[in-house]
């Protein structure tokens, strides 16, 4: 990169700016769930034994999410989400909650 910086300063500057704009995923895990944070949304994947549970109860709020069935989980969020656009679905790992970030 030092060669590019010296030989092609304009191309180097563009490449550096583009690298800073790429959304980096961050994530983690807790007891019974994992999460991924991107520029657009937060995805929480719950590990559940019966992936087609008959009763599902999920409450989305601007700064929290609460699941009371098929498992119990209550999470306070770092930043606000668009609670009207939040969804849940079944996935191979169990159940996925998708929380679009508030604009």
C-alpha positions in Angstrom: 0.0 0.0 0.0 2.9 2.4 0.6 3.9 1.9 -3.1 0.4 2.8 -4.2 0.3 5.7 -1.9 3.6 7.1 -3.4 3.0 6.1 -7.0 -0.8 6.7 -7.3 -1.9 9.0 -4.6 -5.4 9.6 -6.0 -6.1 5.8 -6.4 -4.8 5.2 -3.0 -7.0 7.9 -1.4 -10.1 6.4 -3.3 -9.3 2.9 -2.1 -8.9 4.1 1.5 -12.2 5.9 1.4 -14.0 2.9 -0.1 -12.6 0.6 2.6 -14.0 2.9 5.3 -17.5 2.8 3.8 -17.7 -1.0 3.9 -20.1 -2.1 6.6 -18.2 -4.4 8.9 -20.3 -7.0 10.6 -20.0 -7.3 14.3 -21.7 -10.0 16.4 -21.7 -12.1 19.4 -23.6 -14.6 21.4 -25.4 -15.1 24.6 -27.2 -18.0 26.3 -29.3 -19.6 23.6 -28.8 -16.9 20.9 -26.3 -15.3 18.6 -26.5 -11.8 17.0 -25.1 -10.0 13.9 -25.0 -6.3 13.6 -24.7 -4.7 10.1 -25.1 -1.2 8.8 -28.8 -1.8 8.1 -30.1 -4.1 10.7 -29.5 -6.4 13.7 -30.2 -10.1 13.3 -30.7 -12.3 16.4 -30.9 -16.1 16.0 -32.4 -18.1 18.7 -31.6 -21.7 19.3 -34.9 -23.6 19.9 -35.5 -27.3 20.1 -38.8 -27.3 18.2 -38.2 -25.0 15.2 -41.9 -25.1 14.2 -43.4 -24.1 17.6 -47.1 -23.6 17.5 -47.1 -20.6 19.8 -44.7 -17.7 19.1 -44.8 -14.5 21.2 -42.4 -11.7 20.3 -42.6 -8.1 21.3 -40.5 -5.5 19.4 -39.9 -2.1 20.9 -37.6 0.7 19.7 -34.9 -0.2 22.2 -35.7 -3.7 23.3 -37.0 -7.1 22.1 -38.8 -9.7 24.2 -39.6 -13.3 23.3 -41.9 -15.2 25.7 -42.6 -18.2 23.6 -41.2 -20.7 22.5 -38.3 -19.5 24.7 -37.8 -16.7 27.1 -35.4 -13.9 26.1 -35.4 -10.2 26.9 -32.7 -7.9 25.4 -32.1 -4.2 25.7 -30.7 -2.8 22.4 -27.8 -0.5 22.1 -29.6 1.7 19.6 -33.1 2.3 18.4 -34.7 0.0 15.7 -37.7 0.5 13.5 -40.1 -1.7 15.6 -42.8 -1.5 13.0 -40.5 -3.2 10.4 -39.1 -5.9 12.7 -39.9 -9.5 11.8 -39.2 -13.0 12.9 -38.9 -16.2 10.8 -37.9 -19.8 11.2 -34.4 -20.7 10.0 -32.2 -23.9 10.1 -30.7 -22.7 13.4 -34.1 -22.1 15.0 -35.7 -18.7 14.9 -34.4 -15.5 13.4 -35.4 -12.0 14.5 -34.6 -9.2 12.0 -34.6 -5.7 13.4 -34.0 -2.9 10.9 -32.2 0.1 12.4 -34.1 3.4 12.9 -33.1 6.2 10.6 
